[in-house]
Amino acid sequence: MQYKLSFQSLFQNWKLAITQIQGQVLDAIEELKLELELDGRSEIGNAYEPGDVYKFFADLKSIISDAENDLLIVDPFF
C-alpha cells in the first residue's frame, strides 16, 4: 500500500522531482568544478542547462578557434 501511494505521489509530481534532481546534479557539477579548480585544473569544461543552446555553441566556437593542436570532443549528443 505504501509503495502504491509513493508511486502515485511521484507520478503526480514528476516534473517537480525532475527539476529538483536537475538542480542537485548541476550543484554537484559546480562543486566538482570548484574542487578541480582549487587543485590547479582550471580548464575542466562546462555544464549547460536544458535550452541553453546559444551559450553552448558560443563556448564551442571559442574552444575550436583557440585550439592550437588536436581537439577531442566527447559528447553523446554532439
MOPAC internal coordinates of N, CA, C and O (Angstrom, degrees):
PM7 1SCF
backbone

  N    0.0000 0     0.00 0     0.00 0    0    0    0
  C    1.4430 1     0.00 0     0.00 0    1    0    0
  C    1.5277 1   110.68 1     0.00 0    2    1    0
  O    1.2310 1   120.20 1   136.95 1    3    2    1
  N    1.3499 1   117.23 1   -43.05 1    3    2    1
  C    1.4592 1   120.50 1  -179.70 1    5    3    2
  C    1.5261 1   110.37 1   -64.88 1    6    5    3
  O    1.2310 1   120.15 1   140.64 1    7    6    5
  N    1.3290 1   117.31 1   -39.36 1    7    6    5
  C    1.4637 1   120.55 1   177.44 1    9    7    6
  C    1.5213 1   110.54 1   -59.62 1   10    9    7
  O    1.2310 1   120.55 1   134.50 1   11   10    9
  N    1.3148 1   116.55 1   -45.50 1   11   10    9
  C    1.4591 1   121.29 1  -178.25 1   13   11   10
  C    1.5344 1   110.37 1   -61.88 1   14   13   11
  O    1.2310 1   120.04 1   136.80 1   15   14   13
  N    1.3142 1   117.53 1   -43.20 1   15   14   13
  C    1.4598 1   121.02 1   178.86 1   17   15   14
  C    1.5260 1   111.01 1   -65.97 1   18   17   15
  O    1.2310 1   120.63 1   138.83 1   19   18   17
  N    1.3266 1   116.41 1   -41.17 1   19   18   17
  C    1.4651 1   120.23 1   178.04 1   21   19   18
  C    1.5182 1   110.79 1   -63.65 1   22   21   19
  O    1.2310 1   120.65 1   136.55 1   23   22   21
  N    1.3142 1   116.35 1   -43.45 1   23   22   21
  C    1.4607 1   120.72 1   179.48 1   25   23   22
  C    1.5257 1   110.94 1   -62.34 1   26   25   23
  O    1.2310 1   120.38 1   134.51 1   27   26   25
  N    1.3112 1   116.88 1   -45.49 1   27   26   25
  C    1.4628 1   120.64 1   179.55 1   29   27   26
  C    1.5230 1   110.94 1   -62.79 1   30   29   27
  O    1.2310 1   120.54 1   139.09 1   31   30   29
  N    1.3153 1   116.58 1   -40.91 1   31   30   29
  C    1.4653 1   120.49 1   179.24 1   33   31   30
  C    1.5249 1   110.61 1   -63.89 1   34   33   31
  O    1.2310 1   120.10 1   135.33 1   35   34   33
  N    1.3254 1   117.42 1   -44.67 1   35   34   33
  C    1.4539 1   121.19 1   178.82 1   37   35   34
  C    1.5213 1   110.79 1   -64.89 1   38   37   35
  O    1.2310 1   120.29 1   137.85 1   39   38   37
  N    1.3207 1   117.05 1   -42.15 1   39   38   37
  C    1.4564 1   120.89 1   179.58 1   41   39   38
  C    1.5285 1   110.87 1   -61.39 1   42   41   39
  O    1.2310 1   120.35 1   140.48 1   43   42   41
  N    1.3164 1   116.94 1   -39.52 1   43   42   41
  C    1.4586 1   120.85 1  -179.49 1   45   43   42
  C    1.5229 1   112.03 1   -72.61 1   46   45   43
  O    1.2310 1   120.19 1   152.26 1   47   46   45
  N    1.3139 1   117.24 1   -27.74 1   47   46   45
  C    1.4647 1   121.35 1  -175.86 1   49   47   46
  C    1.5274 1   112.50 1  -115.55 1   50   49   47
  O    1.2310 1   119.96 1  -150.17 1   51   50   49
  N    1.3142 1   117.68 1    29.83 1   51   50   49
  C    1.4595 1   120.24 1  -173.68 1   53   51   50
  C    1.5169 1   113.11 1   -65.24 1   54   53   51
  O    1.2310 1   119.46 1   143.74 1   55   54   53
  N    1.3205 1   118.64 1   -36.26 1   55   54   53
  C    1.4665 1   119.63 1   179.22 1   57   55   54
  C    1.5279 1   110.94 1   -63.71 1   58   57   55
  O    1.2310 1   120.50 1   136.53 1   59   58   57
  N    1.3164 1   116.66 1   -43.47 1   59   58   57
  C    1.4577 1   120.64 1   177.47 1   61   59   58
  C    1.5238 1   110.24 1   -62.88 1   62   61   59
  O    1.2310 1   120.55 1   137.48 1   63   62   61
  N    1.3251 1   116.56 1   -42.52 1   63   62   61
  C    1.4685 1   120.68 1  -179.88 1   65   63   62
  C    1.5246 1   110.64 1   -63.27 1   66   65   63
  O    1.2310 1   119.91 1   135.60 1   67   66   65
  N    1.3215 1   117.79 1   -44.40 1   67   66   65
  C    1.4648 1   121.49 1   179.83 1   69   67   66
  C    1.5243 1   110.41 1   -63.42 1   70   69   67
  O    1.2310 1   120.11 1   137.03 1   71   70   69
  N    1.3226 1   117.39 1   -42.97 1   71   70   69
  C    1.4598 1   121.62 1   178.98 1   73   71   70
  C    1.5226 1   110.62 1   -61.19 1   74   73   71
  O    1.2310 1   120.33 1   137.49 1   75   74   73
  N    1.3254 1   116.98 1   -42.51 1   75   74   73
  C    1.4615 1   120.29 1   178.36 1   77   75   74
  C    1.5266 1   111.29 1   -65.13 1   78   77   75
  O    1.2310 1   120.48 1   138.87 1   79   78   77
  N    1.3203 1   116.68 1   -41.13 1   79   78   77
  C    1.4671 1   120.30 1   179.01 1   81   79   78
  C    1.5225 1   110.30 1   -64.55 1   82   81   79
  O    1.2310 1   120.24 1   136.60 1   83   82   81
  N    1.3357 1   117.15 1   -43.40 1   83   82   81
  C    1.4645 1   120.24 1   177.83 1   85   83   82
  C    1.5242 1   110.69 1   -59.73 1   86   85   83
  O    1.2310 1   120.34 1   137.70 1   87   86   85
  N    1.3119 1   116.96 1   -42.30 1   87   86   85
  C    1.4570 1   120.60 1   178.31 1   89   87   86
  C    1.5149 1   112.23 1   -62.09 1   90   89   87
  O    1.2310 1   120.76 1   138.76 1   91   90   89
  N    1.3200 1   116.16 1   -41.24 1   91   90   89
  C    1.4611 1   120.34 1   179.14 1   93   91   90
  C    1.5252 1   111.35 1   -66.23 1   94   93   91
  O    1.2310 1   120.48 1   140.33 1   95   94   93
  N    1.3266 1   116.68 1   -39.67 1   95   94   93
  C    1.4685 1   120.34 1   178.96 1   97   95   94
  C    1.5262 1   109.89 1   -65.68 1   98   97   95
  O    1.2310 1   120.10 1   135.07 1   99   98   97
  N    1.3340 1   117.41 1   -44.93 1   99   98   97
  C    1.4643 1   120.14 1   178.72 1  101   99   98
  C    1.5233 1   111.33 1   -63.25 1  102  101   99
  O    1.2310 1   120.22 1   141.13 1  103  102  101
  N    1.3229 1   117.19 1   -38.87 1  103  102  101
  C    1.4654 1   120.20 1   176.43 1  105  103  102
  C    1.5239 1   111.06 1   -62.63 1  106  105  103
  O    1.2310 1   120.46 1   138.06 1  107  106  105
  N    1.3279 1   116.73 1   -41.94 1  107  106  105
  C    1.4636 1   121.05 1   179.21 1  109  107  106
  C    1.5282 1   110.76 1   -64.31 1  110  109  107
  O    1.2310 1   120.48 1   139.72 1  111  110  109
  N    1.3251 1   116.68 1   -40.28 1  111  110  109
  C    1.4687 1   120.53 1   178.28 1  113  111  110
  C    1.5206 1   110.40 1   -63.28 1  114  113  111
  O    1.2310 1   120.31 1   134.70 1  115  114  113
  N    1.3197 1   117.01 1   -45.30 1  115  114  113
  C    1.4664 1   120.40 1   179.22 1  117  115  114
  C    1.5242 1   111.07 1   -62.25 1  118  117  115
  O    1.2310 1   120.15 1   141.04 1  119  118  117
  N    1.3320 1   117.31 1   -38.96 1  119  118  117
  C    1.4588 1   120.88 1   178.43 1  121  119  118
  C    1.5246 1   110.70 1   -65.01 1  122  121  119
  O    1.2310 1   120.36 1   137.67 1  123  122  121
  N    1.3323 1   116.92 1   -42.33 1  123  122  121
  C    1.4670 1   120.52 1   177.47 1  125  123  122
  C    1.5155 1   111.31 1   -64.42 1  126  125  123
  O    1.2310 1   120.66 1   139.18 1  127  126  125
  N    1.3364 1   116.33 1   -40.82 1  127  126  125
  C    1.4658 1   119.59 1   177.39 1  129  127  126
  C    1.5211 1   110.73 1   -59.70 1  130  129  127
  O    1.2310 1   120.58 1   136.02 1  131  130  129
  N    1.3243 1   116.50 1   -43.98 1  131  130  129
  C    1.4596 1   120.68 1   179.65 1  133  131  130
  C    1.5249 1   110.51 1   -62.10 1  134  133  131
  O    1.2310 1   120.22 1   134.89 1  135  134  133
  N    1.3224 1   117.18 1   -45.11 1  135  134  133
  C    1.4618 1   120.48 1   179.26 1  137  135  134
  C    1.5257 1   111.03 1   -61.30 1  138  137  135
  O    1.2310 1   119.88 1   138.04 1  139  138  137
  N    1.3279 1   117.84 1   -41.96 1  139  138  137
  C    1.4590 1   120.85 1   179.59 1  141  139  138
  C    1.5180 1   111.31 1   -67.91 1  142  141  139
  O    1.2310 1   120.32 1   141.91 1  143  142  141
  N    1.3315 1   117.00 1   -38.09 1  143  142  141
  C    1.4568 1   120.06 1   177.97 1  145  143  142
  C    1.5295 1   110.10 1   -64.25 1  146  145  143
  O    1.2310 1   120.33 1   141.59 1  147  146  145
  N    1.3332 1   116.98 1   -38.41 1  147  146  145
  C    1.4525 1   120.23 1   178.60 1  149  147  146
  C    1.5245 1   111.52 1   -67.75 1  150  149  147
  O    1.2310 1   120.33 1   155.28 1  151  150  149
  N    1.3347 1   116.98 1   -24.72 1  151  150  149
  C    1.4639 1   121.30 1   177.45 1  153  151  150
  C    1.5280 1   112.12 1   -85.41 1  154  153  151
  O    1.2310 1   120.01 1  -173.97 1  155  154  153
  N    1.3248 1   117.58 1     6.03 1  155  154  153
  C    1.4561 1   120.82 1   177.94 1  157  155  154
  C    1.5078 1   114.84 1    91.76 1  158  157  155
  O    1.2310 1   119.72 1  -170.58 1  159  158  157
  N    1.2944 1   118.13 1     9.42 1  159  158  157
  C    1.4724 1   121.31 1   179.18 1  161  159  158
  C    1.5271 1   107.70 1  -108.30 1  162  161  159
  O    1.2310 1   120.56 1   -96.92 1  163  162  161
  N    1.3245 1   116.54 1    83.08 1  163  162  161
  C    1.4659 1   119.51 1  -172.86 1  165  163  162
  C    1.5263 1   113.33 1   -80.36 1  166  165  163
  O    1.2310 1   119.18 1   152.65 1  167  166  165
  N    1.3154 1   119.16 1   -27.35 1  167  166  165
  C    1.4598 1   121.45 1  -178.95 1  169  167  166
  C    1.5182 1   109.85 1   -96.22 1  170  169  167
  O    1.2310 1   120.05 1   -94.52 1  171  170  169
  N    1.3166 1   117.51 1    85.48 1  171  170  169
  C    1.4611 1   119.69 1  -177.09 1  173  171  170
  C    1.5205 1   112.63 1  -117.09 1  174  173  171
  O    1.2310 1   119.62 1   178.37 1  175  174  173
  N    1.3265 1   118.32 1    -1.63 1  175  174  173
  C    1.4556 1   119.88 1   177.46 1  177  175  174
  C    1.5104 1   113.08 1   103.33 1  178  177  175
  O    1.2310 1   121.44 1     7.82 1  179  178  177
  N    1.3210 1   114.85 1  -172.18 1  179  178  177
  C    1.4588 1   121.72 1  -176.24 1  181  179  178
  C    1.5145 1   110.96 1  -135.30 1  182  181  179
  O    1.2310 1   121.44 1   -20.29 1  183  182  181
  N    1.2998 1   114.85 1   159.71 1  183  182  181
  C    1.4664 1   122.23 1   171.01 1  185  183  182
  C    1.5170 1   106.44 1  -120.75 1  186  185  183
  O    1.2310 1   120.47 1   -42.61 1  187  186  185
  N    1.3172 1   116.70 1   137.39 1  187  186  185
  C    1.4601 1   121.43 1  -176.24 1  189  187  186
  C    1.5187 1   109.97 1  -117.59 1  190  189  187
  O    1.2310 1   121.34 1   -37.33 1  191  190  189
  N    1.3090 1   115.05 1   142.67 1  191  190  189
  C    1.4502 1   120.31 1   177.10 1  193  191  190
  C    1.5303 1   109.28 1   -78.76 1  194  193  191
  O    1.2310 1   120.27 1   -23.56 1  195  194  193
  N    1.3183 1   117.08 1   156.44 1  195  194  193
  C    1.4729 1   119.62 1   177.79 1  197  195  194
  C    1.5301 1   110.69 1   -56.28 1  198  197  195
  O    1.2310 1   120.92 1   -45.13 1  199  198  197
  N    1.3143 1   115.84 1   134.87 1  199  198  197
  C    1.4544 1   121.26 1   179.01 1  201  199  198
  C    1.5127 1   114.17 1    88.15 1  202  201  199
  O    1.2310 1   119.92 1   177.32 1  203  202  201
  N    1.3345 1   117.75 1    -2.68 1  203  202  201
  C    1.4612 1   121.13 1  -178.21 1  205  203  202
  C    1.5287 1   109.80 1   -91.41 1  206  205  203
  O    1.2310 1   121.09 1  -128.83 1  207  206  205
  N    1.3158 1   115.52 1    51.17 1  207  206  205
  C    1.4667 1   122.23 1  -173.74 1  209  207  206
  C    1.5256 1   111.56 1   -67.09 1  210  209  207
  O    1.2310 1   120.09 1   137.89 1  211  210  209
  N    1.3373 1   117.44 1   -42.11 1  211  210  209
  C    1.4714 1   120.10 1  -177.53 1  213  211  210
  C    1.5278 1   110.97 1   -59.76 1  214  213  211
  O    1.2310 1   120.32 1   132.73 1  215  214  213
  N    1.3231 1   116.99 1   -47.27 1  215  214  213
  C    1.4667 1   120.15 1  -179.04 1  217  215  214
  C    1.5260 1   110.77 1   -62.98 1  218  217  215
  O    1.2310 1   120.53 1   140.82 1  219  218  217
  N    1.3393 1   116.59 1   -39.18 1  219  218  217
  C    1.4636 1   119.84 1   178.54 1  221  219  218
  C    1.5259 1   110.94 1   -60.10 1  222  221  219
  O    1.2310 1   120.19 1   129.41 1  223  222  221
  N    1.3447 1   117.25 1   -50.59 1  223  222  221
  C    1.4599 1   119.77 1  -177.55 1  225  223  222
  C    1.5248 1   112.38 1   -69.92 1  226  225  223
  O    1.2310 1   119.95 1   147.71 1  227  226  225
  N    1.3174 1   117.71 1   -32.29 1  227  226  225
  C    1.4661 1   120.11 1   175.73 1  229  227  226
  C    1.5259 1   109.91 1   -64.36 1  230  229  227
  O    1.2310 1   120.29 1   135.44 1  231  230  229
  N    1.3410 1   117.05 1   -44.56 1  231  230  229
  C    1.4589 1   120.58 1   177.89 1  233  231  230
  C    1.5289 1   111.50 1   -66.50 1  234  233  231
  O    1.2310 1   120.17 1   140.28 1  235  234  233
  N    1.3241 1   117.28 1   -39.72 1  235  234  233
  C    1.4650 1   121.12 1   178.97 1  237  235  234
  C    1.5200 1   110.51 1   -62.80 1  238  237  235
  O    1.2310 1   120.26 1   136.59 1  239  238  237
  N    1.3150 1   117.10 1   -43.41 1  239  238  237
  C    1.4714 1   121.39 1   177.97 1  241  239  238
  C    1.5243 1   110.37 1   -60.48 1  242  241  239
  O    1.2310 1   120.50 1   137.27 1  243  242  241
  N    1.3234 1   116.64 1   -42.73 1  243  242  241
  C    1.4625 1   120.78 1   179.55 1  245  243  242
  C    1.5302 1   111.35 1   -64.37 1  246  245  243
  O    1.2310 1   120.60 1   137.47 1  247  246  245
  N    1.3219 1   116.45 1   -42.53 1  247  246  245
  C    1.4683 1   120.61 1   179.97 1  249  247  246
  C    1.5259 1   110.52 1   -63.55 1  250  249  247
  O    1.2310 1   120.40 1   135.20 1  251  250  249
  N    1.3283 1   116.83 1   -44.80 1  251  250  249
  C    1.4665 1   120.75 1  -178.72 1  253  251  250
  C    1.5249 1   110.63 1   -65.38 1  254  253  251
  O    1.2310 1   120.32 1   137.25 1  255  254  253
  N    1.3275 1   116.99 1   -42.75 1  255  254  253
  C    1.4686 1   119.30 1  -178.00 1  257  255  254
  C    1.5305 1   111.92 1   -70.55 1  258  257  255
  O    1.2310 1   119.63 1   153.94 1  259  258  257
  N    1.3292 1   118.30 1   -26.06 1  259  258  257
  C    1.4632 1   121.57 1   179.53 1  261  259  258
  C    1.5238 1   113.37 1   -87.87 1  262  261  259
  O    1.2310 1   119.99 1   171.83 1  263  262  261
  N    1.3229 1   117.63 1    -8.17 1  263  262  261
  C    1.4674 1   120.65 1  -177.13 1  265  263  262
  C    1.5232 1   110.24 1   -64.67 1  266  265  263
  O    1.2310 1   120.80 1   -45.82 1  267  266  265
  N    1.3206 1   116.07 1   134.18 1  267  266  265
  C    1.4570 1   121.42 1   179.55 1  269  267  266
  C    1.5213 1   112.22 1  -105.61 1  270  269  267
  O    1.2310 1   120.15 1   156.40 1  271  270  269
  N    1.3110 1   117.31 1   -23.60 1  271  270  269
  C    1.4608 1   122.09 1  -179.73 1  273  271  270
  C    1.5136 1   109.03 1  -128.54 1  274  273  271
  O    1.2310 1   120.82 1    51.83 1  275  274  273
  N    1.3058 1   116.03 1  -128.17 1  275  274  273
  C    1.4581 1   121.88 1   178.43 1  277  275  274
  C    1.5137 1   110.55 1   -83.36 1  278  277  275
  O    1.2310 1   121.31 1   -25.39 1  279  278  277
  N    1.3095 1   115.11 1   154.61 1  279  278  277
  C    1.4534 1   121.39 1   178.79 1  281  279  278
  C    1.5212 1   108.13 1  -133.98 1  282  281  279
  O    1.2310 1   120.52 1   -53.67 1  283  282  281
  N    1.3231 1   116.61 1   126.33 1  283  282  281
  C    1.4515 1   122.05 1   178.80 1  285  283  282
  C    1.5157 1   107.65 1  -118.15 1  286  285  283
  O    1.2310 1   120.61 1   -60.01 1  287  286  285
  N    1.3335 1   116.45 1   119.99 1  287  286  285
  C    1.4550 1   121.35 1   178.87 1  289  287  286
  C    1.5255 1   107.37 1  -111.42 1  290  289  287
  O    1.2310 1   121.11 1   -55.02 1  291  290  289
  N    1.3375 1   115.48 1   124.98 1  291  290  289
  C    1.4521 1   121.72 1   178.92 1  293  291  290
  C    1.5105 1   107.30 1  -115.72 1  294  293  291
  O    1.2310 1   120.95 1   -69.40 1  295  294  293
  N    1.3345 1   115.79 1   110.60 1  295  294  293
  C    1.4603 1   121.52 1  -179.45 1  297  295  294
  C    1.5197 1   107.14 1  -157.07 1  298  297  295
  O    1.2310 1   120.09 1   -60.36 1  299  298  297
  N    1.3265 1   117.43 1   119.64 1  299  298  297
  C    1.4665 1   118.93 1  -176.32 1  301  299  298
  C    1.5254 1   113.65 1   -66.95 1  302  301  299
  O    1.2310 1   119.48 1   162.85 1  303  302  301
  N    1.3313 1   118.60 1   -17.15 1  303  302  301
  C    1.4536 1   121.37 1  -179.19 1  305  303  302
  C    1.5173 1   113.08 1  -102.36 1  306  305  303
  O    1.2310 1   119.85 1   173.51 1  307  306  305
  N    1.3324 1   117.89 1    -6.49 1  307  306  305
  C    1.4701 1   121.54 1  -173.55 1  309  307  306
  C    1.4781 1   110.44 1   -75.62 1  310  309  307
  O    1.2310 1   120.10 1   180.00 1  311  310  309

